Amino acid sequence: MAFNTKDDGGGDDVMSEINVTPLVDVMLVLLVVFIVTAPLLTQAIHVNLPKTAETAPPEAKEAVYISVDAKGKVFLDKVEVALEAFENELVTRKAADPEIALNLNADDAVQYGTVAKVMASIERSGITKLAVLTAPKQ
């Protein structure tokens, strides 16, 4: 049995609006549950950490830059090095710092053989951290 509030003869008009009140109630309950449980999820076990003196963070080491220009000249940190003495210089630097990292810059016009010789010298010197730098494609 339904009530008709219109005086136009009593047709079966369908109400096309959605009642959002129950949806809002459910969402508010979910929000409250989330607000209550979120702090519990961040730290499940409470631990009192010991107090110690502050220490300095480990210093970030700069990588050594190796550059090969268009003429085939090899530079080690902006200092020109002969290709024959290059490997000995790398061995000396690795002995001073076993965690040495290298960045290799090679000109686009340099011959492949020169870059291959430089990379072979790096490998023979025992250095394993090598980054080959390139320019982004435009």
PANUKE-862749 format. One line per field, with one value per residue: residue in one letter; x, y, z of N, C-alpha, C, CB in turn. Coordinates in pm, whole numbers, padded with zeros to 5 digits. Last residue first. Glycine has a CB too. Layout:
N
res	[A|...]
n_u	[X|...]
n_v	[Y|...]
n_w	[Z|...]
ca_u	[X|...]
ca_v	[Y|...]
ca_w	[Z|...]
c_u	[X|...]
c_v	[Y|...]
c_w	[Z|...]
cb_u	[X|...]
cb_v	[Y|...]
cb_w	[Z|...]
END
This chain:
138
res	[Q|K|P|A|T|L|V|A|L|K|T|I|G|S|R|E|I|S|A|M|V|K|A|V|T|G|Y|Q|V|A|D|D|A|N|L|N|L|A|I|E|P|D|A|A|K|R|T|V|L|E|N|E|F|A|E|L|A|V|E|V|K|D|L|F|V|K|G|K|A|D|V|S|I|Y|V|A|E|K|A|E|P|P|A|T|E|A|T|K|P|L|N|V|H|I|A|Q|T|L|L|P|A|T|V|I|F|V|V|L|L|V|L|M|V|D|V|L|P|T|V|N|I|E|S|M|V|D|D|G|G|G|D|D|K|T|N|F|A|M]
n_u	[06722|06838|07082|07418|07582|07835|07875|08022|08154|08301|08525|08865|09086|09237|09100|08889|09028|09133|08895|08815|09023|08981|08727|08788|08948|08771|08586|08692|08468|08232|08119|08343|08265|08299|08244|08306|08379|08460|08631|08681|08952|09170|09437|09413|09288|09498|09675|09520|09503|09770|09801|09627|09758|09987|09895|09749|09832|09599|09503|09256|08989|08986|09170|09139|09281|09219|09080|08958|08728|08815|08709|08731|08630|08591|08509|08251|08273|08108|07968|08043|07796|07709|07837|07631|07534|07524|07210|06960|06763|06406|06153|05895|05597|05485|05356|05318|05113|04871|04770|04691|04463|04231|04091|04057|03904|03669|03590|03543|03329|03136|03114|03012|02760|02641|02639|02455|02218|02185|02116|01878|01845|01556|01327|01037|00787|00438|00163|-00102|-00344|-00460|-00330|-00248|00003|00079|-00006|00129|00068|00084]
n_v	[01465|01240|01336|01213|00985|00811|00515|00428|00172|-00011|-00169|-00187|-00323|-00259|-00379|-00193|00033|-00062|-00095|00171|00264|00107|00200|00461|00405|00275|00466|00805|01077|01216|01231|01187|01041|01004|00797|00792|00554|00508|00315|00162|00176|00419|00365|00176|00331|00501|00314|00226|00464|00496|00273|00343|00573|00568|00547|00778|01048|01280|01602|01657|01629|01358|01273|01246|01168|01248|01229|01448|01476|01339|01169|01169|01059|01156|00987|01091|01172|01032|01167|01060|00953|01197|01198|01128|01200|00948|00787|00605|00337|00339|00142|00038|-00119|-00253|-00128|00161|00196|00092|00266|00489|00367|00318|00563|00627|00406|00448|00693|00611|00431|00615|00772|00582|00531|00786|00816|00612|00702|00946|00947|00827|00941|01006|00931|00762|00718|00724|00609|00847|01004|01245|01459|01524|01345|01160|00842|00564|00215|-00116]
n_w	[-02725|-02484|-02238|-02253|-02026|-01850|-01700|-01399|-01208|-00982|-00987|-01054|-01145|-01361|-01570|-01601|-01687|-01926|-02068|-02094|-02258|-02486|-02563|-02631|-02856|-03029|-03111|-03120|-03045|-03073|-02822|-02547|-02241|-01904|-01636|-01302|-01045|-00705|-00460|-00236|-00171|-00201|-00253|-00453|-00648|-00718|-00831|-01045|-01193|-01267|-01431|-01643|-01754|-01892|-02154|-02192|-01976|-01857|-01749|-01515|-01457|-01356|-01612|-01959|-02267|-02607|-02842|-02943|-02792|-02463|-02194|-01842|-01535|-01205|-00914|-00689|-00348|-00075|00208|00535|00765|01019|01352|01635|01968|02218|02297|02459|02322|02283|02371|02162|02094|01800|01589|01456|01266|01353|01539|01390|01249|01401|01409|01143|01055|01200|01089|00824|00857|00943|00713|00532|00645|00616|00338|00276|00395|00235|-00028|-00227|-00555|-00753|-00885|-00819|-01056|-01045|-01137|-01066|-00961|-01020|-00909|-00656|-00476|-00293|-00214|-00052|-00092|00000]
ca_u	[06635|06801|06946|07325|07534|07742|07900|07901|08174|08194|08399|08755|09006|09277|09225|08862|08947|09224|08977|08732|09001|09108|08744|08700|09004|08888|08544|08691|08589|08317|08048|08286|08338|08244|08313|08210|08421|08359|08631|08542|08901|09027|09405|09484|09212|09378|09717|09562|09382|09707|09879|09597|09622|09999|09986|09677|09863|09682|09532|09401|09031|08950|09131|09151|09215|09295|09127|09091|08715|08768|08782|08679|08722|08546|08618|08305|08256|08229|07941|08060|07912|07673|07829|07747|07514|07575|07353|07011|06867|06540|06226|06032|05657|05558|05287|05415|05245|04942|04812|04807|04586|04326|04125|04127|04038|03745|03620|03642|03458|03176|03160|03143|02859|02656|02718|02592|02284|02205|02258|01891|01902|01665|01456|01125|00905|00561|00278|-00018|-00280|-00525|-00352|-00392|-00039|00057|00013|00059|00151|00000]
ca_v	[01582|01260|01292|01326|01025|00923|00578|00483|00258|00089|-00228|-00098|-00383|-00199|-00441|-00330|00040|-00022|-00213|00079|00324|00097|00059|00437|00479|00206|00362|00671|01001|01204|01156|01270|01028|01094|00807|00838|00632|00502|00424|00181|00054|00410|00466|00138|00221|00557|00394|00129|00405|00599|00283|00227|00581|00585|00444|00651|00968|01165|01512|01656|01750|01475|01214|01334|01116|01275|01105|01418|01436|01442|01146|01230|01030|01174|01037|00999|01217|01038|01119|01159|00922|01101|01262|01102|01216|01075|00787|00739|00389|00336|00258|00014|00001|-00285|-00236|00102|00252|00024|00134|00499|00410|00209|00495|00722|00430|00324|00685|00713|00383|00506|00833|00642|00423|00724|00908|00608|00581|00951|00930|00872|00842|01057|00909|00863|00661|00798|00545|00767|00884|01125|01455|01524|01431|01296|00931|00690|00333|00000]
ca_w	[-02737|-02623|-02274|-02252|-02157|-01857|-01828|-01461|-01324|-00984|-01031|-01013|-01039|-01233|-01524|-01558|-01564|-01818|-02037|-02015|-02126|-02413|-02526|-02517|-02742|-02977|-03018|-03177|-03017|-03191|-02925|-02653|-02367|-02006|-01765|-01400|-01161|-00810|-00557|-00278|-00234|-00170|-00153|-00331|-00586|-00654|-00716|-00942|-01135|-01184|-01308|-01560|-01699|-01747|-02104|-02191|-02094|-01825|-01862|-01535|-01529|-01274|-01484|-01842|-02148|-02485|-02781|-02998|-02933|-02556|-02318|-01963|-01644|-01342|-00995|-00789|-00485|-00156|00074|00429|00681|00914|01221|01551|01824|02169|02268|02428|02412|02225|02421|02205|02150|01923|01657|01548|01242|01245|01584|01480|01180|01380|01534|01230|01000|01220|01233|00854|00806|01033|00838|00508|00635|00749|00419|00224|00445|00380|00005|-00089|-00464|-00670|-00950|-00762|-00991|-01072|-01074|-01153|-00905|-01067|-01052|-00680|-00585|-00243|-00327|-00041|-00106|00000]
c_u	[06532|06701|06916|07187|07443|07710|07794|07942|08038|08221|08284|08625|08892|09194|09271|08987|08923|09151|09076|08809|08921|09093|08873|08713|08920|08949|08663|08659|08577|08442|08137|08223|08266|08327|08234|08286|08300|08402|08524|08529|08757|08968|09259|09453|09279|09295|09596|09604|09416|09580|09819|09674|09593|09863|09997|09764|09795|09707|09630|09431|09183|09010|09110|09099|09245|09213|09211|09148|08848|08768|08728|08771|08658|08660|08570|08417|08316|08194|08066|08037|07921|07795|07791|07727|07644|07555|07394|07162|06916|06642|06369|06091|05794|05624|05353|05343|05351|05084|04892|04856|04705|04457|04234|04171|04118|03888|03703|03684|03570|03311|03205|03199|02998|02763|02741|02684|02429|02266|02284|02035|01913|01712|01574|01267|00992|00674|00406|00097|-00205|-00455|-00410|-00424|-00190|00011|-00018|00093|00065|00089]
c_v	[01561|01374|01326|01276|01145|00957|00685|00551|00300|00190|-00128|-00152|-00296|-00250|-00384|-00397|-00101|-00015|-00182|-00048|00229|00152|00039|00293|00455|00274|00292|00568|00861|01119|01128|01180|01110|01077|00896|00863|00672|00596|00400|00293|00067|00288|00457|00237|00174|00448|00451|00203|00305|00544|00386|00232|00466|00582|00449|00538|00833|01089|01404|01555|01762|01603|01330|01261|01209|01229|01125|01289|01398|01390|01246|01197|01086|01145|01043|01068|01113|01082|01138|01095|01020|01071|01158|01171|01191|01081|00926|00728|00526|00393|00249|00145|-00034|-00157|-00269|-00003|00192|00074|00061|00364|00427|00253|00391|00653|00523|00342|00560|00707|00482|00451|00727|00708|00481|00615|00850|00697|00567|00821|00930|00843|00903|00948|00962|00838|00776|00739|00617|00704|00799|00997|01324|01508|01419|01390|01071|00777|00457|00123]
c_w	[-02843|-02632|-02421|-02292|-02142|-02001|-01846|-01590|-01378|-01095|-01039|-01073|-00989|-01117|-01390|-01503|-01512|-01685|-01925|-01979|-02038|-02271|-02447|-02470|-02617|-02857|-02954|-03070|-03077|-03168|-03046|-02759|-02472|-02131|-01859|-01530|-01245|-00922|-00664|-00381|-00287|-00241|-00109|-00218|-00458|-00587|-00642|-00816|-01025|-01118|-01213|-01428|-01603|-01677|-01951|-02135|-02081|-01954|-01819|-01645|-01546|-01330|-01387|-01720|-02031|-02364|-02658|-02940|-02996|-02700|-02418|-02080|-01770|-01439|-01140|-00866|-00579|-00297|-00011|00293|00565|00828|01116|01416|01750|02018|02223|02407|02365|02322|02371|02254|02206|01971|01791|01632|01334|01228|01478|01530|01275|01316|01513|01359|01092|01170|01261|01000|00835|00988|00938|00634|00616|00746|00557|00306|00397|00433|00155|-00046|-00327|-00575|-00871|-00814|-00941|-00991|-01114|-01075|-01004|-01028|-01102|-00828|-00606|-00352|-00279|-00160|-00095|00000]
cb_u	[06716|06742|06842|07374|07461|07799|07899|07826|08258|08182|08361|08780|09092|09266|09336|08806|08812|09288|09053|08604|08929|09220|08744|08552|09011|08992|08458|08825|08616|08357|07923|08395|08350|08242|08334|08134|08521|08216|08771|08455|08907|08952|09435|09636|09198|09293|09810|09677|09300|09673|10025|09631|09519|10071|10125|09630|10017|09614|09589|09478|08980|08996|09240|09073|09263|09332|09205|09187|08652|08856|08768|08665|08751|08493|08746|08194|08321|08302|07820|08201|07904|07558|07965|07770|07461|07726|07389|06978|06985|06543|06221|06119|05565|05663|05283|05481|05242|04866|04691|04773|04561|04264|04001|04038|04028|03677|03489|03588|03450|03068|03049|03134|02824|02522|02648|02594|02205|02072|02339|01785|02042|01621|01455|01121|00985|00543|00286|00037|-00383|-00537|-00224|-00453|00037|00184|-00076|00094|00228|-00096]
cb_v	[01706|01130|01357|01439|00908|01045|00475|00583|00185|00160|-00340|00050|-00417|-00047|-00422|-00412|00113|00115|-00261|00043|00461|00171|-00029|00469|00631|00194|00260|00640|00993|01341|01232|01360|00879|01244|00667|00968|00554|00541|00439|00212|-00061|00541|00606|00132|00102|00633|00509|00040|00335|00723|00320|00098|00580|00716|00461|00616|00950|01073|01591|01620|01871|01455|01113|01467|00971|01426|01027|01533|01548|01568|00997|01383|00875|01316|00946|00951|01357|00903|01191|01223|00777|01156|01330|00949|01357|01093|00680|00840|00291|00414|00265|-00046|00064|-00398|-00359|00211|00402|00039|00052|00586|00541|00103|00428|00843|00491|00206|00683|00851|00357|00393|00918|00745|00328|00666|01045|00649|00458|00978|01039|00801|00792|01182|00971|00861|00567|00949|00394|00852|00801|01130|01483|01653|01395|01349|00892|00762|00332|-00001]
cb_w	[-02767|-02684|-02181|-02349|-02229|-01786|-01946|-01365|-01434|-00847|-00938|-01060|-00925|-01241|-01628|-01674|-01589|-01849|-02162|-02093|-02138|-02487|-02652|-02553|-02774|-03084|-03090|-03243|-02865|-03239|-02968|-02716|-02411|-01958|-01827|-01352|-01246|-00755|-00622|-00158|-00137|-00213|-00207|-00356|-00684|-00757|-00762|-00994|-01244|-01269|-01340|-01634|-01812|-01715|-02167|-02332|-02112|-01717|-01981|-01401|-01457|-01128|-01430|-01864|-02116|-02473|-02880|-02972|-03012|-02545|-02370|-01947|-01658|-01363|-00981|-00885|-00508|-00157|00011|00436|00628|00826|01184|01532|01793|02206|02161|02543|02421|02092|02577|02089|02260|01900|01569|01638|01260|01117|01624|01599|01108|01296|01594|01263|00859|01147|01317|00819|00657|01036|00899|00396|00518|00797|00429|00077|00402|00451|-00061|00006|-00514|-00592|-01085|-00605|-01087|-01040|-01113|-01267|-00841|-01213|-01122|-00628|-00714|-00181|-00449|00092|-00238|00121]
END
